[in-house]
C-alpha cells in the first residue's frame, strides 16, 4: 500500500512505530547534512527528517514543492515542537523515500496566504483546491450536506431525483436551453428549480420529498449568485404554513447545532413583509442591530425645505453614539449616497450633541423645535446622529436600507460570528412590472394566495392587496430559503395564470401536465428551497458562495480552467440543425 497513515493522524502515542506516508511536498528546508520536509495531504501536515544517509539520493533526486512522494520511516518525538499543527509533537525519521511524480513550479504558492490572484487561482483551481482554507470550506459544505440529509431522513423525507432536461416554461429568470439532436429545432431547458416535479410528486403520494439538487439560471452574476447553484429542495403534503415553518426552523437549528455548536433555544422571530419594508427598507432584514427606518414625512415637511416638501418619502435612521462625526465624515457619507449604485441627490444629518442641543445641515430651514420633533420621532438620545434621505419612495427606501447596512458595517455591528435568523411572511402575491405593463407573480405562479384573499383575484384593482401564503427564511440580511403553500386546485391555478396574462391556450401549452394532474386528487401541499451554497458561505463567514463551490464560474459566467463556454465545431452544429448568427 502507498500509506499506512495520513499526514494528519500521527501523535506521540505512535512514537517508535514504523509508518509509510504519501502526499505532496509543502516545503523543503536543508540544514547542512539533514533536510526537513513538510509533507501534506488532505488530512494535515507531517514533518519529515531526512538524515545524512539520504543525502546522496537527495542530490540525485532533489525534492521540490508539490512533488508527490512516498516515505517510509519511524515516528519520533520532535526536538522543536510546533504547537500550531496537530502533528507538531512528532516527526518521521525517514529511512527511504521515492518520488511518485514530480511537479512544475506552481503558478502561485499553495498556502492560505497565497500570492495568487482570483483569476489565476480559478484557472488552476485543481491547485487552489489543495490549499487548507479551501479544503476547510469544502469540508464544511460536506458536513452541512450530511447534517441536512440526516435531519430530513429522521423526519421521513424521501430523496427523489428529478430530470435536468425539461421543458422551457419562462416565468422568472432566463432559462439555459439545450438543443435536441433527435428532435431538430426543439430545445430542452435546464431547470431553474424542480418546482413542478416536486408538486407532481405530491400528487403521486410521496408526501415528504427532498433533493439536494443543481439548478440553473441565466442571470447576471454577483458574489452570491452563480449560473449553476445547489438547492435543498423540499415539499410536504397535508400541511399548512405553520407545519412547513416549524419543520424547517428545526432543520436550521439542527444544522447550527451540528456545524457551529450553536443552540437556538427560542423560536425564530417572524416579521411580515410590510413591516420588513417599513422598518428595514428590504425584505431580508439584518436584525443583528436596530437602527430602524423612521418615516419623517409628517415632521419633515412644512418647514420651507423644498427637498422634503416635494419628496414622496422622507425617511431617517438614528445612529447611536455618532454625534461627534466631523464635517469630513458627514461629507463622505453624502458622497456615498450620491454614488450611481445608490442614486440619491444628497443627505441631511441632525447631530444630537452630548449637551442635548441639536445641530443640522439644514439649520436655516429647521429651528430647534422642528429638530426636536425629528429627534423625538427617531427616539434619539444625546450623542446620536440622525441621517435623513428624501425623494421618490421606492428609490429612497432602498437607498436608506443600503445606508443602514453601511453604517452597521462601519460601526462593527454586522459581526459574521453572530447569527440572527428570522422568518419573513405575508408577501404580496403580485407585483406590478412597469416595463411590461402587467402584474407578475412575486414568487412564482404556483404560490397560493391567503385563503381569505382568493376572492380579490376577481378584481384587477385589488391585486396590490392580495397576500401570498409565502415565506422566506433570512439570516444576517441574506435570504437563505424561501417557499410557499402551493395552489393545488385546477380552477384556482387557471385563475392565477389568467391573472398573469396567460390565455387558456398558453396555460395548457406550458403547464397542461400540471393542470391535468390537479384533476386526479391533488393534496394540499407546500414546501421550501434553501440556497445551499449561500447557507454554507454564511456558516463559513464568507461573502461569496464561490469559496464553497469546488469548481465555480467567474463573474462573467466563465469557467477559466476549462475555458468554457466555448465554440463547437460545424459537425456538431449540423447534427443539431443549428446555424450561428454573428452579432
Buried (B, 14 or more C-beta within 10 A) or exposed (E): EEBEBBBBEBEEEBEEEEBBBBBBBBBBEBEEEEBBBBBBBBBBBBBBBBEEEBBEBBEEBEBEBBBBBBBBBBBBEBEEEBEEBBBBBBBBBBBEBEBEEBBEEBEBEBBEEBEBEEEBBBBBBEBBBBBBEBEEBBEBBEBBBEBBBEBBEEBEBEEBEBEBEBBBBEBBEBBBEBBBEEEEEEBBBBBBBBBBBBBBBBBBEBBBBBBBBBBBBBBEBEBBBBBBBBBBBBBBBEBEBEEBBEBBBEBBBBBBBBBEEBEBEEEBEBBBBEBBBBBBBBBBBBBBBEBBBBBBBEBBBEBEBEBBBEBEBBBBBBBBEBBEBEEEBBEEBBEBBEEEEBBBEBBBBBBBBEEEEBEBBBEEBBEEEBBBBBBEBBEBBBBBBBBBBBBBEEBBBBBBBBBBBBBBEBBEBBEEEEBBBBBBBBBBBBBEEEEEEEBBBBBBBBBBBBEEBBEBBEEEEEBEEBBBBBBBBBBBBBBBBBBBBBBBEBEBBBBBBBBBEBEEEEBBEBBEEBBEBBEEEBEBBBBBBBBBBBBBBBBBEBEBBBBBBEEBBBBEBBBBBEEEEEEEEEEEBEEBEEEEEEE
